[in-house]
Amino acid sequence: QVQVVESGGGLVQAGESLSLSCTVSGHVSSVYARGWFRQAPGKEREFVAGIGWDDGNPFYENSVKDRFTVSRDKAKNTIYLQMNSLKPEDTAVYYCAVDQQWGQGTQVTVSS
């Protein structure tokens, strides 16, 4: 059984940084990329960033590509999302996903 667990959310001020972690347990094929999504109140869930598990190639949604960095640690079965220069519009619940398996989400709140 695959479990996806996020951590690292919190409350920060605009311009500050925050790092999220996502650890996956159980077997997941390495062909699947792992990704970060977010859902703000009253909005649909949207893609933020992802990374190929085998090749480590990152890919980003345009609004975050110059501020967020996604990385992975294969030994720890974990991916990370380093978020810099945070804006109030980044406020959302952030979810990690792999092969249609989702974590419970972690809240990120950015105050102005």
N, C-alpha and C positions, 0 to 999 in steps of 0.2 A: 504494500500500500504506500502510495506516494504522499508525503506531507511537505507542505511549503510553509515556511515560517518567516515572516518579516520582523524586523526590529529596527529601532533607531529613530523613530519619529519624535516630534516634540514641537515646542513653541520657540520661535526665534524672531528676531526683528529683521526688517527688510535690509538686504545687503549682507546678511550673515550666511553662514554655511551650516550644512547638516549632512550626515552620512547615514544611509540606510543599508541594511544587510538583509540577505535572503538566503536561507539555508534549505536545501532540498534533501529529504531522506527518502529511501526507497529507490527502486530502479527506474531510471529514465534514460531512454536512448540518447546517446550523445549527438544524434542528428538534429535534435530539437534545440533551437535557440531558447534562451531564457530572457524574460522581459519584465520591464516595469511599466505599470499603467497607473493612472490616477483618476479619481472621480471627485469632482467638486460638488458641493451642495446644489441640487437642482440641475445638474448637468450629466451628460452621459460619460461613461468611462472612456478614457482616451489613452492611446499609446504614448509612452514617454521615451523609453530607450530599451534597447535589447543588445544581446551579445551572443555570438555563435559559441556554443560550448566547446566544439573541437578547435576551431581556428581563432577564437577570441576576437573576431572582428566585431566592433561595436557599430550600432546604428541608432540614430536619434530623430526625434520629432524636431522640426525646425526651430520651434520657440525655445528649446532648451539646449541645443547642440553646442553653443558657445559657453554654457554655464554648468552643464551637468556632465559627469564622466561615469560611464559604466565599466566595471571591471569584474574579473572572476578569479577565484582561487580554487583550482580543480581539486587540490588535496583536501580542502575543507568543504567541497561541494557547495560553495557559497558564491553569490554574486553581490556586488556592491553598487550603490548609486551615490556618488559624491555630488552634492548639490551646492554650488557656490552662487553668490550674488542673488540670493533668493528674493522673490518679489511677492507681494500679497496675492497676486493671481496664481501663484504656485500652491496656495493653500488647497489641500485636498486629502483624501485618504489614498495612500499609495499602496498598490498591490503588486505582488510578484506572481508570475505565472510561467508554467512550463507544461507543454503537452496537455493543454486544457485543464490543468490542475492549478488552483488558485490558493493563495494564502488568505489569511483573515484580514489583512490590511493594517497599515499603521498611519496614524494621523500626523500630518504635517501642517502646522499653522504658522503663517508668516504675518506678523503685525507691521503696520505702516508707521 
